[in-house]
Amino acid sequence: MGRMKIGRMKKAGKSYGNESISSLKGADRVRKRPGVIFGSDGLEGCEHAVFEIVSNSIDEAREGYGSVINVTRYSDGSFEVEDFGRGCPVDYNPAEERYNWELVFCELYAGGKYDNEAGESYEYSLGLNGLGSCATQYASEYMDVTVWRDGFQYRLHFEKGENVGGLQKEPTTRKKTGSLIRWKPDREVFTDIDVPPEYFTDMLRRQAVVNAGVSFVFRSQVNGKFETTEFRYENGIVDYVKELAGETAFTQPYFCQTERRGRDREDKPEYKVKLSAAFCFSNSINCIEYYHNSSWLEHGGAPEKAARSGFVSAVDALLRQGGKYQKNESKITFGDIQDCLILITNCFSTQTSYENQTKKAITNKFIQEAMTDFFRSQLEVYFIENPAEADKVAEQVLINKRSRETAEKARLNVKKKLSGGLDIANRVEKFVDCRTRDVNRRELYVVEGDSALGACKLSRDAEFQGIMPVRGKILNCLKADYGKIFKSEIITDLIKVLGCGVEVPGKHGKELSSFDLGSLRWNKIIICTDADVDGFQIRTLILTMLFRLAPALIREGYVYIAESPLFEITAKDRTYFAYTDREKTDILQKLGNAKYTVSRSKGLGENEPEMMWMTTMNPESRRLIKVMPAGTEATARYFDLLLGDNLAGRKEHIAENGYKYLELADIS
């Protein structure tokens, strides 16, 4: 091999060498990279900074120091957290040869929560990582700290990560100890600092749930006045489960707890876990929330995996032992249990591995194993001690399972029905395809009945024009439910021919084949019906179907109406077609004194192929009306007026506008 030359790179006139390497120091570690610490430099990161300060007060309350935490949101964008704990240590620390306030508010990864053997440390800490007070201070426009402890009042003031004025200390006669911190998030750090009141009410309610007996008082300043909300659950998660279930539960709330010791790996240190859970079963409400060291685990992690495994194992054993399964019946899933389960877990550990700084999931292997065994064993005891409730749970879970399987079978059948290929073995009855595979040229004529099919088939250009007959009266899709709609062969056949699937919102959309405009097999969908009352009604019903099941086809301009002539005017050897009364009058005026005959245009099935080609199918001479929605709301309103349940509105509309269409009515 040749020798490798090691040198210094140059770029755009600037050298890149040893002197180019730098690191962020002090406040810049947070101010220039907030996303690394708070998970985001936007509103979510700012909210997490708030939570870090509240967490410190929660840790004090859970240790038994103070039972009230006040949180205030001021109208100027600043926040305040007050607790009545022991007061944050801020005075001189001989062991560290520094002031404690420097360690707490100016040094990342420092604090009293790492050494669980220390006298003032926390066994189970929410703010375990030593970032909270310091990181939030660094990310603030200003922060004011007031501490009461040891018979003194201490004050600190920070601006943009820098202390101003040092520590102010003076004696106090106040007997209560505690900490009060007010700060304003800095717009130079976060892109959005307008934390809404809803964040506070949701977060503080959750903290009240998992910190039994602690009152969380939230004050929000609006127009100079304070609106106050208080959250307190005397019995913690048990009271919360009762609140969630209301009158819908068919079992009573059940509470269980235990403590375990273990390690995530053989070479890792042993730690302690305190597990507690409350649950009940309900016919109509389901809710599962996992909390660890008071932090809501939005993404779960280890506890969610444990619940899935533990509950499925215990309930499956209950069903097997009771002979509840039918012969060769498949095993239940966690989803079958979850549909009727209200479960709140509230766990603590002396060591915790979070997926990231925002603490939305934990990954501890031992916690997962301990919780799995905890759920399995506690449910076994619960089912034995409560046989009547166990039977209700077994029955409801099996109902959920069998309903799911029935729905899944129906979904697969409908999906297969709608997405079946148009090969010879699966050809839609009486559908006539065209030869070209070029989607940009292909046109589909949706026609009325077999007679129109025959006429169009003889008249069309087989190269690019296909025909789909609508046999019989099509269902009113505006009033029918989806189950009934997809039992109609007329509708499912047409959807198969279109090829693009359906757009169905909500749970039905998940059960059906998804809509894909790119899979549409046609460049134009042309609705071709007779110019009479029956033809207009069929046209309207087809449009309603497309509006309900595939509105993008209308929105994107793929749907057309073939305008059929109302009158045939024959003069000498020439035939004229009039599509309106006005056109008929104009033609007759042009003919003058020439002899002519006027007749109503025949139905599509009665037309000669040559005339059908000229009036309806020849791109050079036909008249197509592109269907374009005047607006989603207006379109929906008119469909509802004409075909929905608004009978009074329809009568009024006919009374006001019916005279305009009298000549079209078949009245003798």
C-alpha positions as CSV (number, residue, x, y, z in Angstrom):
1,M,0.0,0.0,0.0
2,G,1.1,3.5,-0.6
3,R,1.9,5.9,2.1
4,M,-1.0,8.0,3.5
5,K,-0.3,11.7,3.9
6,I,-1.8,13.3,7.0
7,G,-2.3,17.0,6.7
8,R,-4.7,19.8,7.4
9,M,-7.8,20.5,5.3
10,K,-8.6,23.9,3.9
11,K,-12.1,25.1,3.0
12,A,-13.2,28.4,1.5
13,G,-10.0,30.1,2.7
14,K,-10.4,29.0,6.3
15,S,-8.1,26.4,7.9
16,Y,-9.6,23.5,9.9
17,G,-7.1,22.3,12.5
18,N,-6.5,21.7,16.2
19,E,-7.4,25.3,17.0
20,S,-10.8,24.9,15.3
21,I,-12.3,22.4,17.8
22,S,-14.5,24.1,20.4
23,S,-17.1,23.0,22.9
24,L,-20.2,24.8,24.3
25,K,-19.6,25.9,27.9
26,G,-21.9,27.1,30.7
27,A,-25.3,28.4,29.7
28,D,-24.6,28.0,26.0
29,R,-24.8,24.2,26.5
30,V,-28.6,24.7,26.9
31,R,-29.3,28.0,25.2
32,K,-27.7,27.0,21.9
33,R,-28.9,23.4,21.9
34,P,-32.2,23.3,23.9
35,G,-33.5,20.3,21.8
36,V,-30.7,18.1,23.3
37,I,-31.8,18.8,26.9
38,F,-35.6,19.4,26.6
39,G,-36.3,17.2,23.5
40,S,-37.4,20.3,21.4
41,D,-36.7,23.9,20.9
42,G,-40.4,24.6,20.4
43,L,-43.4,24.7,22.7
44,E,-43.0,21.1,23.8
45,G,-39.5,21.8,25.1
46,C,-40.7,24.9,26.9
47,E,-43.4,22.8,28.6
48,H,-40.8,20.2,29.6
49,A,-38.8,23.0,31.3
50,V,-41.8,23.9,33.3
51,F,-42.2,20.3,34.3
52,E,-38.6,20.1,35.5
53,I,-39.3,22.8,38.1
54,V,-42.6,21.2,39.2
55,S,-40.8,17.9,39.5
56,N,-38.5,19.2,42.3
57,S,-41.5,20.3,44.4
58,I,-43.2,16.9,43.8
59,D,-40.1,15.0,45.0
60,E,-40.2,17.0,48.3
61,A,-43.9,16.4,48.8
62,R,-43.6,12.7,48.2
63,E,-40.9,12.5,50.9
64,G,-43.4,14.0,53.3
65,Y,-42.4,17.6,53.2
66,G,-45.3,19.8,52.3
67,S,-48.7,18.7,50.9
68,V,-49.5,21.7,48.7
69,I,-47.8,22.9,45.5
70,N,-48.9,26.2,43.9
71,V,-48.3,26.8,40.2
72,T,-49.1,30.1,38.6
73,R,-49.2,31.1,34.9
74,Y,-48.9,34.9,34.6
75,S,-50.3,36.9,31.7
76,D,-46.8,38.3,30.8
77,G,-45.6,34.8,29.9
78,S,-43.8,34.0,33.2
79,F,-44.4,31.1,35.5
80,E,-44.1,30.5,39.2
81,V,-43.9,27.3,41.3
82,E,-44.1,27.4,45.1
83,D,-43.8,24.5,47.5
84,F,-43.6,24.1,51.3
85,G,-40.9,21.5,51.5
86,R,-37.6,21.8,53.3
87,G,-36.3,24.6,51.0
88,C,-33.7,24.0,48.3
89,P,-30.1,24.1,49.9
90,V,-28.4,27.2,48.6
91,D,-25.8,28.2,51.3
92,Y,-22.1,27.4,51.3
93,N,-21.2,23.7,51.0
94,P,-17.9,22.9,52.8
95,A,-17.5,19.5,51.2
96,E,-17.7,20.9,47.7
97,E,-16.0,24.2,48.7
98,R,-18.8,26.0,46.7
99,Y,-22.2,27.4,47.3
100,N,-25.0,24.9,46.8
101,W,-27.0,27.4,44.6
102,E,-24.1,27.2,42.1
103,L,-24.5,23.4,42.0
104,V,-28.3,23.5,41.7
105,F,-28.8,26.4,39.3
106,C,-25.5,26.7,37.4
107,E,-24.2,23.2,37.0
108,L,-25.7,20.4,34.9
109,Y,-25.8,16.9,36.3
110,A,-25.5,18.2,39.9
111,G,-28.0,17.8,42.8
112,G,-29.1,15.8,45.7
113,K,-30.6,12.9,43.8
114,Y,-27.8,10.7,42.8
115,D,-26.5,9.2,46.1
116,N,-29.4,7.3,47.7
117,E,-27.3,6.8,50.9
118,A,-27.1,10.6,51.6
119,G,-29.3,11.9,54.3
120,E,-31.2,14.4,52.2
121,S,-31.4,12.4,49.0
122,Y,-34.6,11.0,47.5
123,E,-35.3,7.3,47.3
124,Y,-37.6,7.6,44.4
125,S,-37.0,10.8,42.4
126,L,-38.9,12.2,39.5
127,G,-36.1,14.7,38.7
128,L,-33.4,12.1,38.8
129,N,-31.0,13.4,36.2
130,G,-29.9,16.6,37.8
131,L,-30.8,18.9,34.9
132,G,-34.1,20.5,35.8
133,S,-33.3,23.7,37.8
134,C,-30.1,24.4,36.0
135,A,-31.3,23.7,32.5
136,T,-34.5,25.8,33.0
137,Q,-32.5,28.6,34.5
138,Y,-30.1,28.7,31.6
139,A,-33.1,28.8,29.2
140,S,-34.8,31.7,30.9
141,E,-34.9,35.4,30.2
142,Y,-34.8,35.8,34.0
143,M,-35.3,33.6,37.1
144,D,-36.0,34.7,40.6
145,V,-35.5,32.2,43.4
146,T,-36.6,32.6,47.0
147,V,-35.9,29.9,49.7
148,W,-36.9,29.7,53.3
149,R,-34.9,27.3,55.5
150,D,-32.8,27.2,58.6
151,G,-34.4,30.4,59.9
152,F,-33.3,32.4,56.9
153,Q,-34.7,33.8,53.7
154,Y,-32.4,33.4,50.6
155,R,-32.8,35.3,47.3
156,L,-31.2,34.7,43.9
157,H,-31.6,36.5,40.6
158,F,-30.5,35.2,37.2
159,E,-30.6,36.8,33.7
160,K,-30.1,34.8,30.5
161,G,-28.1,32.1,32.4
162,E,-26.0,34.5,34.5
163,N,-26.3,35.2,38.2
164,V,-26.7,38.9,39.1
165,G,-26.0,40.1,42.6
166,G,-25.0,36.8,44.2
167,L,-26.8,35.2,47.2
168,Q,-28.9,37.6,49.3
169,K,-29.4,36.1,52.8
170,E,-31.4,37.6,55.8
171,P,-33.1,36.2,58.9
172,T,-36.8,35.5,58.7
173,T,-39.6,35.0,61.2
174,R,-41.6,32.9,58.8
175,K,-42.0,29.4,60.3
176,K,-42.9,27.6,57.0
177,T,-39.9,26.4,54.9
178,G,-40.1,26.0,51.2
179,S,-39.0,27.3,47.8
180,L,-40.6,29.8,45.3
181,I,-39.3,30.1,41.8
182,R,-40.5,32.5,39.2
183,W,-39.1,32.6,35.7
184,K,-39.8,33.6,32.1
185,P,-38.8,31.3,29.3
186,D,-36.5,33.1,26.8
187,R,-37.6,33.5,23.2
188,E,-34.0,33.4,22.1
189,V,-33.9,29.8,23.3
190,F,-37.5,28.5,22.5
191,T,-39.4,29.3,19.3
192,D,-42.7,29.3,21.3
193,I,-43.1,30.1,25.0
194,D,-46.9,30.5,25.1
195,V,-47.7,27.5,27.2
196,P,-51.5,27.1,27.3
197,P,-53.5,26.7,30.5
198,E,-54.6,23.3,29.2
199,Y,-51.0,22.0,29.6
200,F,-51.0,22.9,33.2
201,T,-54.4,21.5,34.1
202,D,-53.6,18.2,32.3
203,M,-50.1,17.8,33.8
204,L,-51.2,18.8,37.4
205,R,-54.2,16.6,37.3
206,R,-52.0,13.6,36.4
207,Q,-49.6,14.5,39.2
208,A,-52.4,14.6,41.7
209,V,-53.5,11.2,40.5
210,V,-50.1,9.6,41.3
211,N,-49.2,11.6,44.4
212,A,-52.1,10.7,46.8
213,G,-53.0,13.4,49.3
214,V,-51.0,16.2,47.6
215,S,-52.9,19.3,46.5
216,F,-51.9,20.9,43.2
217,V,-53.3,24.5,43.0
218,F,-53.2,26.1,39.5
219,R,-53.7,29.9,39.1
220,S,-54.0,31.4,35.6
221,Q,-53.9,35.1,35.2
222,V,-56.4,36.4,32.7
223,N,-57.1,40.2,32.2
224,G,-55.4,40.9,35.6
225,K,-57.6,38.4,37.5
226,F,-56.6,34.9,38.6
227,E,-58.7,31.8,37.8
228,T,-57.9,29.0,40.3
229,T,-58.2,25.2,39.9
230,E,-57.3,22.6,42.5
231,F,-56.5,18.9,41.9
232,R,-56.3,16.4,44.8
233,Y,-56.9,12.6,44.9
234,E,-56.9,11.5,48.5
235,N,-56.6,7.8,47.5
236,G,-54.5,8.4,44.4
237,I,-55.0,6.0,41.4
238,V,-58.0,4.2,43.0
239,D,-60.0,7.4,43.1
240,Y,-58.9,8.1,39.6
241,V,-60.1,4.7,38.3
242,K,-63.5,5.3,40.0
243,E,-63.7,8.7,38.3
244,L,-62.9,7.3,34.9
245,A,-65.3,4.4,35.2
246,G,-68.3,6.3,36.5
247,E,-71.4,4.1,36.3
248,T,-70.0,2.0,33.4
249,A,-67.9,-0.5,35.4
250,F,-69.1,-4.1,35.8
251,T,-66.3,-4.8,38.3
252,Q,-65.2,-2.9,41.3
253,P,-61.8,-1.0,41.3
254,Y,-59.0,-3.3,42.5
255,F,-55.7,-2.1,44.0
256,C,-52.5,-4.0,44.4
257,Q,-48.9,-3.2,45.2
258,T,-45.6,-4.8,46.0
259,E,-41.9,-4.1,46.2
260,R,-39.1,-6.0,44.4
261,R,-35.3,-5.9,44.1
262,G,-33.3,-6.8,41.1
263,R,-30.9,-5.8,38.4
264,D,-31.1,-5.2,34.6
265,R,-28.0,-7.2,34.0
266,E,-25.8,-9.5,36.1
267,D,-23.0,-6.9,36.2
268,K,-25.3,-4.0,37.0
269,P,-26.1,-2.8,40.5
270,E,-29.2,-4.0,42.3
271,Y,-32.0,-1.5,42.7
272,K,-35.5,-1.4,44.3
273,V,-38.8,-1.1,42.5
274,K,-42.2,-0.2,44.1
275,L,-45.1,-1.4,42.0
276,S,-48.8,-0.4,42.3
277,A,-51.8,-0.6,40.0
278,A,-55.5,0.0,40.1
279,F,-57.9,-1.4,37.5
280,C,-61.5,-2.3,36.8
281,F,-63.4,-3.5,33.7
282,S,-66.1,-1.5,31.9
283,N,-68.6,-2.1,29.1
284,S,-68.1,1.2,27.4
285,I,-64.9,3.0,28.6
286,N,-61.3,2.0,28.3
287,C,-58.2,3.8,29.5
288,I,-54.6,2.8,30.2
289,E,-52.0,5.1,31.7
290,Y,-48.6,4.2,33.0
291,Y,-46.7,6.4,35.5
292,H,-43.1,6.0,36.7
293,N,-41.6,8.1,39.4
294,S,-44.7,10.4,38.9
295,S,-43.9,10.9,35.2
296,W,-46.6,9.9,32.8
297,L,-45.1,7.5,30.3
298,E,-46.9,8.6,27.2
299,H,-45.1,6.0,25.1
300,G,-45.0,3.3,27.8
301,G,-42.0,1.1,27.2
302,A,-41.4,-1.5,29.8
303,P,-44.7,-1.2,31.7
304,E,-46.7,-1.5,28.5
305,K,-44.9,-4.6,27.4
306,A,-45.4,-6.0,30.9
307,A,-49.2,-5.3,30.9
308,R,-49.6,-6.9,27.5
309,S,-47.8,-10.0,28.5
310,G,-49.2,-10.3,32.1
311,F,-52.9,-9.6,31.3
312,V,-53.0,-11.9,28.3
313,S,-51.4,-14.7,30.2
314,A,-53.7,-14.4,33.2
315,V,-57.0,-13.9,31.2
316,D,-56.1,-16.7,28.8
317,A,-55.5,-19.0,31.7
318,L,-58.8,-18.0,33.2
319,L,-60.6,-18.8,29.9
320,R,-58.9,-22.2,29.5
321,Q,-59.4,-23.3,33.1
322,G,-63.1,-22.3,32.8
323,G,-63.6,-24.1,29.5
324,K,-64.7,-20.8,27.9
325,Y,-63.0,-21.3,24.5
326,Q,-64.8,-23.0,21.8
327,K,-63.2,-26.0,20.1
328,N,-60.1,-24.9,18.0
329,E,-60.8,-21.2,18.9
330,S,-57.9,-18.8,18.6
331,K,-56.2,-17.2,21.6
332,I,-57.3,-13.8,22.8
333,T,-55.1,-10.7,22.2
334,F,-54.3,-7.8,24.5
335,G,-56.6,-5.6,22.3
336,D,-59.6,-7.8,23.3
337,I,-58.8,-7.1,27.0
338,Q,-57.9,-3.5,26.4
339,D,-61.3,-2.7,24.9
340,C,-62.9,-3.1,28.4
341,L,-60.0,-2.3,30.7
342,I,-59.3,0.7,32.8
343,L,-55.8,0.4,34.2
344,I,-53.6,2.9,35.9
345,T,-50.1,2.0,37.1
346,N,-48.0,4.0,39.5
347,C,-44.5,2.7,39.9
348,F,-41.2,4.0,41.4
349,S,-37.6,2.8,41.2
350,T,-34.3,3.9,42.6
351,Q,-32.8,3.5,39.2
352,T,-34.5,4.3,35.9
353,S,-33.5,4.1,32.3
354,Y,-35.5,6.5,30.2
355,E,-35.5,6.4,26.4
356,N,-34.6,10.1,26.4
357,Q,-34.5,13.2,28.5
358,T,-38.3,13.8,28.1
359,K,-39.1,10.7,30.1
360,K,-42.0,9.4,27.9
361,A,-40.9,5.7,28.1
362,I,-38.6,3.6,30.2
363,T,-36.5,0.6,29.1
364,N,-35.4,-1.2,32.3
365,K,-35.4,-4.9,31.7
366,F,-35.9,-5.8,35.4
367,I,-38.9,-3.5,35.8
368,Q,-40.5,-5.1,32.8
369,E,-39.9,-8.6,34.2
370,A,-41.0,-7.6,37.7
371,M,-44.2,-5.9,36.4
372,T,-45.1,-8.9,34.1
373,D,-44.9,-11.3,37.1
374,F,-46.7,-8.8,39.3
375,F,-49.7,-8.5,36.9
376,R,-49.9,-12.2,36.3
377,S,-49.8,-13.2,40.0
378,Q,-52.1,-10.4,41.1
379,L,-54.7,-11.2,38.5
380,E,-54.6,-14.9,39.4
381,V,-55.4,-14.0,43.0
382,Y,-58.1,-11.5,41.9
383,F,-59.9,-14.0,39.7
384,I,-59.8,-16.6,42.5
385,E,-61.1,-14.2,45.1
386,N,-63.7,-12.7,42.9
387,P,-65.3,-15.5,40.8
388,A,-68.4,-13.6,39.8
389,E,-66.4,-10.7,38.5
390,A,-64.0,-13.2,36.8
391,D,-66.9,-14.7,34.9
392,K,-68.0,-11.2,33.7
393,V,-64.5,-10.4,32.6
394,A,-64.2,-13.7,30.7
395,E,-67.5,-13.2,29.0
396,Q,-66.8,-9.6,28.0
397,V,-63.3,-10.4,26.7
398,L,-64.6,-13.2,24.5
399,I,-67.4,-10.9,23.2
400,N,-64.7,-8.4,22.2
401,K,-62.6,-11.1,20.6
402,R,-65.4,-12.7,18.6
403,S,-66.6,-9.2,17.5
404,R,-63.1,-8.3,16.4
405,E,-62.8,-11.5,14.4
406,T,-66.2,-11.1,12.7
407,A,-65.2,-7.5,11.8
408,E,-61.9,-8.6,10.5
409,K,-63.5,-11.3,8.3
410,A,-66.0,-8.7,7.0
411,R,-63.1,-6.3,6.3
412,L,-61.2,-8.9,4.4
413,N,-64.2,-9.9,2.4
414,V,-65.0,-6.3,1.5
415,K,-61.4,-5.5,0.7
416,K,-61.3,-8.6,-1.5
417,K,-64.6,-7.6,-3.1
418,L,-63.5,-4.0,-3.8
419,S,-59.9,-4.7,-5.0
420,G,-60.4,-7.8,-7.1
421,G,-58.6,-7.7,-10.4
422,L,-60.5,-7.5,-13.7
423,D,-59.2,-10.7,-15.1
424,I,-61.5,-13.1,-17.0
425,A,-62.1,-15.2,-13.9
426,N,-63.2,-12.1,-11.9
427,R,-64.9,-10.1,-14.6
428,V,-67.7,-7.8,-13.5
429,E,-70.9,-8.9,-15.1
430,K,-71.7,-7.0,-18.4
431,F,-68.8,-4.6,-18.0
432,V,-67.2,-3.8,-21.3
433,D,-63.5,-2.8,-21.3
434,C,-61.6,-0.9,-23.9
435,R,-58.4,-1.9,-25.6
436,T,-55.9,0.7,-24.6
437,R,-53.9,0.5,-21.3
438,D,-53.0,4.2,-21.5
439,V,-54.9,5.6,-18.5
440,N,-54.7,9.1,-19.9
441,R,-56.9,8.1,-22.8
442,R,-59.3,5.7,-21.2
443,E,-63.0,6.8,-20.7
444,L,-65.6,4.9,-18.7
445,Y,-69.3,5.4,-19.6
446,V,-71.6,4.6,-16.7
447,V,-74.9,4.0,-18.4
448,E,-78.5,3.2,-17.4
449,G,-79.6,-0.4,-18.0
450,D,-79.0,-3.1,-20.6
451,S,-80.6,-1.3,-23.5
452,A,-78.2,1.7,-23.1
453,L,-75.3,-0.7,-22.8
454,G,-76.2,-2.2,-26.2
455,A,-76.5,1.2,-27.9
456,C,-73.3,2.5,-26.4
457,K,-71.4,-0.7,-27.3
458,L,-72.3,-0.3,-30.9
459,S,-71.6,3.4,-31.0
460,R,-68.4,3.7,-29.0
461,D,-64.7,3.7,-30.0
462,A,-63.6,0.4,-28.6
463,E,-60.0,1.6,-28.5
464,F,-60.5,4.0,-25.5
465,Q,-64.2,3.8,-24.4
466,G,-65.4,1.3,-21.8
467,I,-69.0,0.8,-20.6
468,M,-70.3,0.0,-17.2
469,P,-74.1,-0.6,-17.0
470,V,-76.0,0.2,-13.8
471,R,-78.6,-2.5,-13.5
472,G,-81.7,-1.6,-11.5
473,K,-82.1,1.2,-9.0
474,I,-78.9,2.2,-7.3
475,L,-78.9,2.6,-3.5
476,N,-79.2,6.1,-1.9
477,C,-75.7,6.2,-0.4
478,L,-76.4,9.4,1.5
479,K,-78.9,7.6,3.8
480,A,-77.5,4.1,4.0
481,D,-74.9,2.8,6.4
482,Y,-71.6,1.4,5.1
483,G,-72.6,-2.2,5.9
484,K,-75.6,-1.9,3.6
485,I,-73.7,0.1,0.9
486,F,-71.0,-2.6,0.5
487,K,-73.6,-5.4,0.2
488,S,-74.9,-3.8,-3.0
489,E,-73.4,-5.5,-6.0
490,I,-74.1,-2.5,-8.2
491,I,-71.9,-0.3,-6.0
492,T,-69.1,-2.8,-5.4
493,D,-68.9,-3.7,-9.1
494,L,-68.6,-0.1,-10.0
495,I,-65.9,0.5,-7.4
496,K,-63.9,-2.5,-8.7
497,V,-64.1,-1.1,-12.2
498,L,-62.9,2.3,-11.1
499,G,-59.9,0.6,-9.4
500,C,-59.0,3.3,-6.9
501,G,-60.7,2.0,-3.7
502,V,-62.9,4.1,-1.4
503,E,-62.4,7.1,1.0
504,V,-64.2,6.2,4.2
505,P,-63.5,8.2,7.3
506,G,-63.2,6.8,10.9
507,K,-63.1,3.2,11.8
508,H,-64.7,2.0,8.5
509,G,-61.8,3.6,6.6
510,K,-59.3,1.4,8.4
511,E,-61.3,-1.7,7.6
512,L,-61.5,-1.1,3.9
513,S,-59.0,-0.9,1.1
514,S,-57.4,2.5,1.2
515,F,-58.1,5.1,-1.5
516,D,-55.4,5.6,-4.1
517,L,-56.1,8.1,-6.8
518,G,-53.0,6.8,-8.7
519,S,-54.8,3.4,-9.1
520,L,-57.7,4.9,-11.0
521,R,-58.1,3.1,-14.3
522,W,-59.8,6.0,-16.2
523,N,-59.1,9.5,-17.2
524,K,-62.8,10.4,-17.5
525,I,-65.8,8.9,-15.7
526,I,-68.9,9.8,-17.8
527,I,-72.4,9.4,-16.4
528,C,-74.7,8.8,-19.3
529,T,-78.5,8.6,-18.5
530,D,-81.7,9.4,-20.3
531,A,-82.9,13.0,-20.3
532,D,-86.0,12.2,-18.3
533,V,-87.0,12.1,-14.6
534,D,-85.9,8.5,-14.1
535,G,-82.6,9.3,-15.8
536,F,-82.0,12.4,-13.7
537,Q,-82.7,10.4,-10.6
538,I,-80.2,7.6,-11.5
539,R,-77.6,10.3,-12.4
540,T,-78.1,11.9,-9.0
541,L,-77.8,8.6,-7.2
542,I,-74.6,7.8,-9.0
543,L,-73.2,11.2,-8.2
544,T,-74.2,10.7,-4.5
545,M,-72.4,7.4,-4.4
546,L,-69.2,9.0,-5.7
547,F,-69.5,12.0,-3.4
548,R,-69.9,9.6,-0.4
549,L,-67.3,7.0,-1.3
550,A,-64.7,8.7,-3.5
551,P,-65.2,12.5,-3.3
552,A,-61.6,13.0,-4.7
553,L,-62.8,11.9,-8.1
554,I,-65.2,14.9,-8.1
555,R,-62.8,17.2,-6.5
556,E,-60.0,16.4,-9.0
557,G,-62.3,16.8,-12.0
558,Y,-62.6,13.2,-13.2
559,V,-66.4,13.0,-13.2
560,Y,-68.5,14.2,-16.2
561,I,-72.1,14.1,-17.3
562,A,-72.9,13.3,-20.9
563,E,-75.6,15.8,-21.9
564,S,-78.3,14.2,-23.9
565,P,-80.4,16.2,-26.4
566,L,-84.0,16.9,-25.5
567,F,-85.2,17.4,-29.1
568,E,-84.5,16.1,-32.6
569,I,-85.3,18.6,-35.4
570,T,-85.4,17.1,-38.9
571,A,-85.4,19.4,-42.0
572,K,-84.9,18.0,-45.4
573,D,-81.9,15.6,-45.2
574,R,-80.4,17.1,-42.0
575,T,-81.1,16.5,-38.3
576,Y,-80.4,19.0,-35.6
577,F,-80.2,18.4,-31.9
578,A,-81.4,20.8,-29.3
579,Y,-80.3,20.4,-25.7
580,T,-82.6,23.1,-24.2
581,D,-85.8,24.9,-25.2
582,R,-83.7,28.0,-26.0
583,E,-81.6,26.0,-28.5
584,K,-84.8,24.5,-30.0
585,T,-86.2,28.1,-30.6
586,D,-82.9,29.3,-32.1
587,I,-82.7,26.4,-34.5
588,L,-86.3,26.9,-35.6
589,Q,-85.7,30.6,-36.2
590,K,-82.7,29.7,-38.4
591,L,-84.8,27.3,-40.4
592,G,-87.3,30.0,-41.2
593,N,-90.0,28.8,-43.5
594,A,-88.4,25.5,-44.3
595,K,-90.4,22.4,-43.5
596,Y,-89.2,20.5,-40.4
597,T,-90.4,18.1,-37.8
598,V,-89.7,18.3,-34.0
599,S,-89.7,15.3,-31.8
600,R,-88.7,14.5,-28.3
601,S,-85.3,12.7,-28.3
602,K,-85.6,9.0,-27.7
603,G,-84.0,7.1,-24.8
604,L,-80.4,6.0,-25.2
605,G,-81.4,2.5,-25.9
606,E,-83.5,3.5,-28.8
607,N,-81.0,5.7,-30.6
608,E,-79.3,4.6,-33.8
609,P,-75.5,3.9,-33.3
610,E,-74.5,6.7,-35.7
611,M,-76.7,9.3,-33.8
612,M,-75.5,7.9,-30.5
613,W,-71.9,8.4,-31.5
614,M,-72.4,11.9,-32.8
615,T,-74.4,13.2,-29.8
616,T,-73.0,11.3,-26.9
617,M,-69.6,9.6,-27.6
618,N,-67.7,11.4,-30.3
619,P,-65.1,13.7,-28.5
620,E,-65.5,16.2,-31.3
621,S,-69.2,16.7,-31.1
622,R,-70.5,15.4,-27.8
623,R,-71.3,17.7,-24.9
624,L,-69.8,16.8,-21.5
625,I,-70.4,18.7,-18.3
626,K,-67.5,18.5,-15.8
627,V,-68.9,17.9,-12.3
628,M,-67.1,20.4,-10.0
629,P,-68.1,21.0,-6.4
630,A,-69.0,24.6,-5.5
631,G,-67.5,23.8,-2.1
632,T,-67.6,20.8,0.2
633,E,-70.1,22.2,2.6
634,A,-72.4,23.5,-0.1
635,T,-72.3,20.2,-2.0
636,A,-73.0,18.2,1.1
637,R,-75.9,20.6,1.9
638,Y,-77.6,20.1,-1.5
639,F,-77.1,16.4,-1.4
640,D,-78.8,16.3,2.0
641,L,-81.6,18.5,0.8
642,L,-82.3,16.4,-2.3
643,L,-81.7,12.9,-0.9
644,G,-81.3,13.1,2.9
645,D,-83.8,13.1,5.8
646,N,-84.6,16.8,5.5
647,L,-88.2,16.2,4.3
648,A,-89.5,19.6,5.2
649,G,-86.6,21.4,3.5
650,R,-87.1,19.3,0.3
651,K,-90.9,20.2,0.2
652,E,-90.0,23.8,0.6
653,H,-87.4,23.6,-2.2
654,I,-89.8,22.0,-4.6
655,A,-92.5,24.5,-3.8
656,E,-90.1,27.4,-4.5
657,N,-88.3,26.0,-7.6
658,G,-90.5,23.2,-9.0
659,Y,-92.1,25.4,-11.7
660,K,-88.8,25.6,-13.4
661,Y,-88.9,21.9,-14.3
662,L,-92.6,21.3,-15.0
663,E,-92.0,20.6,-18.7
664,L,-89.6,17.7,-17.7
665,A,-92.2,16.1,-15.5
666,D,-94.1,13.1,-16.9
667,I,-97.6,14.4,-16.2
668,S,-100.5,13.5,-18.4
